[in-house]
Amino acid sequence: MRLLLLTTMMIFASSASAGLYKWVDSGGNVHYSQKPPRDQQFERLKPAAAAPEDSKPLYPSTTLKKSNDTVATETAKNKKIRATNCLNAKNNLKSYQLSRRVRDKDGKVTIVDDKERAQQIEKAKKAISQFCN
């Protein structure tokens, strides 16, 4: 078991250290590969250096935190708006079900006919199903 583990680790270590080779063929074309050519002169390329540990990330976590705070704030605002819309829809439904007299935004009382009353009741029911869930 240990021998199998050791062999597997050696295979992965050798593939990780595989180099990158560059050479130019007789036609002037540049080639890159992980294995050096047999009958050509080649140049072994160095792997790119890793970024230093103290380097700054491209997207700092503070940006993500700010966006999460923004989402939480917007969600709270939307909850309040939905609650207000739900309450208004329930009040409208009750108002249209109980009476034909309706007070508009300016405080003026009007009497609505049965057709409009039925439309407003249906509209209030849709608003309740949309905002009161």
Backbone as CSV, one residue per row, in Angstrom:
resi,resn,N_x,N_y,N_z,CA_x,CA_y,CA_z,C_x,C_y,C_z
1,MET,0.822,-1.188,0.000,0.000,0.000,0.000,0.864,1.250,0.000
2,ARG,1.898,1.231,0.834,2.802,2.387,0.897,3.550,2.573,-0.422
3,LEU,3.913,1.452,-1.021,4.632,1.517,-2.283,3.759,2.143,-3.367
4,LEU,2.472,1.801,-3.382,1.542,2.365,-4.350,1.382,3.862,-4.127
5,LEU,1.265,4.247,-2.869,1.134,5.665,-2.534,2.393,6.432,-2.936
6,LEU,3.547,5.879,-2.648,4.809,6.529,-2.997,4.951,6.667,-4.512
7,THR,4.589,5.627,-5.249,4.673,5.663,-6.716,3.737,6.725,-7.282
8,THR,2.518,6.782,-6.759,1.543,7.767,-7.225,2.046,9.184,-6.954
9,MET,2.597,9.398,-5.786,3.112,10.733,-5.446,4.273,11.124,-6.350
10,MET,5.131,10.165,-6.689,6.269,10.463,-7.559,5.798,10.816,-8.971
11,ILE,4.744,10.147,-9.441,4.215,10.438,-10.778,3.666,11.850,-10.818
12,PHE,2.886,12.212,-9.794,2.327,13.563,-9.753,3.415,14.613,-9.591
13,ALA,4.437,14.320,-8.831,5.528,15.276,-8.629,6.302,15.489,-9.920
14,SER,6.515,14.412,-10.685,7.263,14.557,-11.937,6.452,15.324,-12.978
15,SER,5.126,15.121,-12.994,4.314,15.845,-13.971,4.183,17.310,-13.578
16,ALA,4.228,17.595,-12.285,4.124,18.984,-11.839,5.386,19.752,-12.172
17,SER,6.530,19.048,-12.205,7.777,19.733,-12.491,8.122,19.720,-13.975
18,ALA,7.233,19.224,-14.817,7.485,19.189,-16.255,7.719,20.602,-16.751
19,GLY,8.723,20.752,-17.579,9.078,22.077,-18.055,8.345,22.444,-19.318
20,LEU,8.615,23.636,-19.767,8.057,24.115,-21.011,9.245,24.438,-21.913
21,TYR,9.193,23.906,-23.111,10.314,24.059,-24.041,9.877,24.826,-25.280
22,LYS,10.817,25.612,-25.802,10.555,26.433,-26.991,11.669,26.158,-27.997
23,TRP,11.260,25.963,-29.262,12.242,25.795,-30.319,11.689,26.292,-31.632
24,VAL,12.599,26.519,-32.574,12.244,27.000,-33.911,12.615,25.905,-34.908
25,ASP,11.643,25.515,-35.744,11.919,24.469,-36.734,12.612,25.049,-37.957
26,SER,12.897,24.201,-38.927,13.633,24.627,-40.131,12.846,25.634,-40.963
27,GLY,11.518,25.654,-40.824,10.686,26.594,-41.562,10.559,27.942,-40.856
28,GLY,11.157,28.092,-39.678,11.090,29.348,-38.945,9.884,29.462,-38.022
29,ASN,9.137,28.370,-37.866,7.970,28.378,-36.982,8.389,28.111,-35.546
30,VAL,7.821,28.856,-34.624,8.123,28.688,-33.207,7.161,27.662,-32.618
31,HIS,7.709,26.728,-31.848,6.918,25.674,-31.220,7.131,25.703,-29.710
32,TYR,6.086,25.317,-28.976,6.151,25.181,-27.528,5.625,23.797,-27.178
33,SER,6.269,23.124,-26.228,5.766,21.830,-25.784,6.306,21.531,-24.393
34,GLN,5.781,20.443,-23.813,6.251,20.032,-22.496,7.413,19.053,-22.590
35,LYS,7.667,18.574,-23.798,8.791,17.665,-23.996,9.785,18.328,-24.947
36,PRO,11.071,18.216,-24.683,12.050,18.827,-25.582,12.142,18.039,-26.890
37,PRO,12.442,18.720,-28.001,12.598,18.008,-29.273,13.894,17.193,-29.270
38,ARG,13.933,16.118,-30.060,15.112,15.244,-30.064,16.235,15.785,-30.948
39,ASP,15.859,16.346,-32.087,16.889,16.717,-33.055,16.976,18.224,-33.288
40,GLN,16.494,19.021,-32.378,16.503,20.484,-32.533,17.139,21.114,-31.298
41,GLN,17.674,22.290,-31.495,18.114,23.058,-30.332,16.873,23.666,-29.693
42,PHE,16.827,23.707,-28.379,15.646,24.218,-27.691,16.053,25.108,-26.527
43,GLU,15.079,25.804,-26.033,15.268,26.677,-24.878,14.254,26.245,-23.817
44,ARG,14.741,26.001,-22.611,13.817,25.645,-21.533,13.315,26.940,-20.892
45,LEU,11.987,27.093,-20.845,11.384,28.295,-20.299,11.106,28.111,-18.813
46,LYS,11.288,29.169,-18.074,11.027,29.124,-16.634,9.535,29.326,-16.387
47,PRO,8.990,28.615,-15.400,7.573,28.823,-15.093,7.353,30.218,-14.512
48,ALA,6.145,30.729,-14.707,5.825,32.051,-14.182,5.873,32.009,-12.661
49,ALA,6.385,33.076,-12.088,6.490,33.149,-10.633,5.107,33.306,-10.019
50,ALA,4.916,32.695,-8.882,3.643,32.823,-8.167,3.533,34.229,-7.583
51,ALA,2.319,34.679,-7.414,2.095,35.998,-6.826,2.522,35.984,-5.371
52,PRO,3.125,37.061,-4.909,3.519,37.098,-3.506,2.297,37.004,-2.596
53,GLU,2.499,36.420,-1.432,1.387,36.204,-0.525,0.780,37.503,-0.017
54,ASP,1.577,38.559,0.032,1.061,39.823,0.558,0.443,40.705,-0.524
55,SER,0.291,40.173,-1.758,-0.305,40.974,-2.817,-1.806,41.108,-2.591
56,LYS,-2.367,42.182,-3.113,-3.786,42.455,-2.920,-4.606,41.619,-3.907
57,PRO,-5.738,41.073,-3.463,-6.594,40.325,-4.385,-7.285,41.274,-5.360
58,LEU,-7.699,40.729,-6.500,-8.384,41.549,-7.495,-9.702,42.092,-6.970
59,TYR,-10.437,41.268,-6.240,-11.734,41.662,-5.716,-11.705,41.522,-4.199
60,PRO,-11.411,42.591,-3.510,-11.324,42.494,-2.053,-12.658,42.102,-1.440
61,SER,-12.582,41.439,-0.312,-13.801,40.958,0.343,-14.663,42.109,0.840
62,THR,-14.074,43.292,1.019,-14.883,44.427,1.472,-15.914,44.795,0.422
63,THR,-15.570,44.642,-0.845,-16.527,44.924,-1.913,-17.709,43.966,-1.814
64,LEU,-17.413,42.709,-1.583,-18.463,41.715,-1.444,-19.308,42.011,-0.212
65,LYS,-18.661,42.423,0.873,-19.399,42.740,2.093,-20.320,43.934,1.872
66,LYS,-19.812,44.951,1.151,-20.644,46.123,0.867,-21.853,45.735,0.033
67,SER,-21.650,44.879,-0.950,-22.774,44.474,-1.799,-23.779,43.655,-0.996
68,ASN,-23.299,42.832,-0.058,-24.216,42.075,0.793,-25.016,43.005,1.685
69,ASP,-24.368,44.056,2.205,-25.078,45.041,3.025,-26.127,45.765,2.199
70,THR,-25.790,46.090,0.958,-26.734,46.756,0.068,-27.932,45.862,-0.207
71,VAL,-27.671,44.593,-0.446,-28.759,43.650,-0.706,-29.663,43.545,0.522
72,ALA,-29.069,43.488,1.707,-29.868,43.394,2.930,-30.717,44.647,3.125
73,THR,-30.140,45.808,2.839,-30.882,47.060,2.972,-32.037,47.109,1.990
74,GLU,-31.787,46.750,0.744,-32.837,46.756,-0.275,-33.937,45.741,0.053
75,THR,-33.542,44.594,0.580,-34.521,43.581,0.954,-35.434,44.098,2.059
76,ALA,-34.847,44.787,3.041,-35.655,45.349,4.131,-36.618,46.412,3.600
77,LYS,-36.136,47.259,2.683,-37.005,48.282,2.084,-38.158,47.632,1.327
78,ASN,-37.844,46.598,0.554,-38.876,45.913,-0.224,-39.914,45.243,0.678
79,LYS,-39.475,44.698,1.822,-40.424,44.092,2.759,-41.408,45.134,3.281
80,LYS,-40.891,46.315,3.607,-41.762,47.389,4.107,-42.760,47.811,3.037
81,ILE,-42.287,47.962,1.819,-43.160,48.369,0.713,-44.240,47.314,0.486
82,ARG,-43.857,46.029,0.501,-44.834,44.957,0.302,-45.870,44.949,1.422
83,ALA,-45.425,45.186,2.655,-46.366,45.205,3.784,-47.362,46.354,3.633
84,THR,-46.858,47.512,3.212,-47.743,48.661,2.988,-48.727,48.379,1.864
85,ASN,-48.244,47.814,0.777,-49.123,47.471,-0.355,-50.166,46.435,0.046
86,CYS,-49.766,45.484,0.857,-50.702,44.457,1.331,-51.815,45.093,2.163
87,LEU,-51.429,45.956,3.092,-52.417,46.619,3.940,-53.374,47.472,3.114
88,ASN,-52.834,48.227,2.149,-53.677,49.049,1.270,-54.648,48.195,0.456
89,ALA,-54.164,47.078,-0.053,-55.021,46.204,-0.858,-56.149,45.622,-0.005
90,LYS,-55.831,45.228,1.222,-56.869,44.696,2.115,-57.906,45.767,2.456
91,ASN,-57.418,46.988,2.717,-58.351,48.081,3.015,-59.234,48.404,1.810
92,ASN,-58.652,48.390,0.617,-59.436,48.644,-0.596,-60.509,47.572,-0.788
93,LEU,-60.124,46.314,-0.585,-61.082,45.226,-0.741,-62.244,45.388,0.243
94,LYS,-61.904,45.658,1.497,-62.942,45.830,2.508,-63.845,47.004,2.158
95,SER,-63.248,48.093,1.701,-64.009,49.289,1.361,-64.985,49.021,0.216
96,TYR,-64.520,48.363,-0.830,-65.386,48.090,-1.982,-66.433,47.013,-1.680
97,GLN,-66.118,46.085,-0.786,-67.095,45.050,-0.439,-68.215,45.597,0.445
98,LEU,-67.893,46.535,1.320,-68.882,47.028,2.283,-69.763,48.152,1.754
99,SER,-69.229,48.955,0.844,-69.991,50.134,0.443,-69.737,50.487,-1.017
100,ARG,-70.698,51.204,-1.596,-70.521,51.732,-2.953,-69.902,53.117,-2.896
101,ARG,-69.861,53.693,-1.717,-69.254,55.015,-1.552,-67.763,54.837,-1.273
102,VAL,-66.984,55.531,-2.059,-65.531,55.398,-1.954,-64.923,56.784,-1.863
103,ARG,-63.946,56.913,-0.981,-63.239,58.181,-0.808,-61.944,58.105,-1.628
104,ASP,-61.710,59.095,-2.490,-60.494,59.091,-3.311,-59.340,59.741,-2.548
105,LYS,-58.195,59.921,-3.221,-56.992,60.459,-2.583,-57.192,61.871,-2.046
106,ASP,-58.023,62.646,-2.697,-58.259,64.025,-2.274,-59.289,64.110,-1.146
107,GLY,-59.879,62.987,-0.763,-60.879,62.973,0.290,-62.299,63.131,-0.223
108,LYS,-62.459,63.206,-1.513,-63.778,63.378,-2.116,-64.499,62.030,-2.157
109,VAL,-65.744,61.994,-1.721,-66.536,60.772,-1.714,-67.294,60.667,-3.031
110,THR,-67.168,59.483,-3.665,-67.889,59.227,-4.908,-68.643,57.908,-4.787
111,ILE,-69.668,57.778,-5.563,-70.434,56.533,-5.601,-70.079,55.812,-6.891
112,VAL,-69.672,54.561,-6.760,-69.264,53.781,-7.932,-70.392,52.830,-8.325
113,ASP,-70.485,52.549,-9.627,-71.516,51.612,-10.086,-71.052,50.176,-9.848
114,ASP,-71.929,49.220,-10.044,-71.645,47.826,-9.726,-70.525,47.241,-10.585
115,LYS,-70.467,47.647,-11.845,-69.426,47.127,-12.743,-68.043,47.563,-12.278
116,GLU,-67.889,48.842,-11.987,-66.599,49.353,-11.517,-66.252,48.766,-10.156
117,ARG,-67.248,48.615,-9.315,-67.043,48.046,-7.983,-66.509,46.612,-8.104
118,ALA,-67.087,45.831,-8.997,-66.631,44.450,-9.209,-65.197,44.430,-9.741
119,GLN,-64.878,45.360,-10.632,-63.510,45.441,-11.168,-62.520,45.793,-10.060
120,GLN,-62.886,46.734,-9.200,-61.998,47.155,-8.120,-61.818,46.042,-7.080
121,ILE,-62.875,45.281,-6.825,-62.763,44.145,-5.897,-61.802,43.108,-6.464
122,GLU,-61.925,42.821,-7.743,-61.029,41.859,-8.396,-59.582,42.359,-8.375
123,LYS,-59.408,43.638,-8.632,-58.077,44.258,-8.615,-57.468,44.171,-7.211
124,ALA,-58.267,44.414,-6.181,-57.780,44.339,-4.802,-57.402,42.910,-4.431
125,LYS,-58.183,41.933,-4.897,-57.871,40.530,-4.618,-56.543,40.122,-5.265
126,LYS,-56.307,40.584,-6.488,-55.027,40.291,-7.160,-53.869,40.920,-6.401
127,ALA,-54.068,42.156,-5.934,-53.008,42.833,-5.182,-52.733,42.106,-3.872
128,ILE,-53.776,41.606,-3.227,-53.585,40.855,-1.985,-52.782,39.581,-2.259
129,SER,-53.118,38.878,-3.328,-52.376,37.647,-3.642,-50.923,37.944,-4.014
130,GLN,-50.669,39.113,-4.553,-49.317,39.481,-4.949,-48.485,39.964,-3.762
131,PHE,-49.055,40.795,-2.896,-48.255,41.437,-1.860,-48.359,40.808,-0.482
132,CYS,-49.343,39.972,-0.244,-49.565,39.453,1.108,-49.055,38.030,1.308
133,ASN,-48.111,37.609,0.558,-47.576,36.250,0.707,-46.274,36.258,1.454
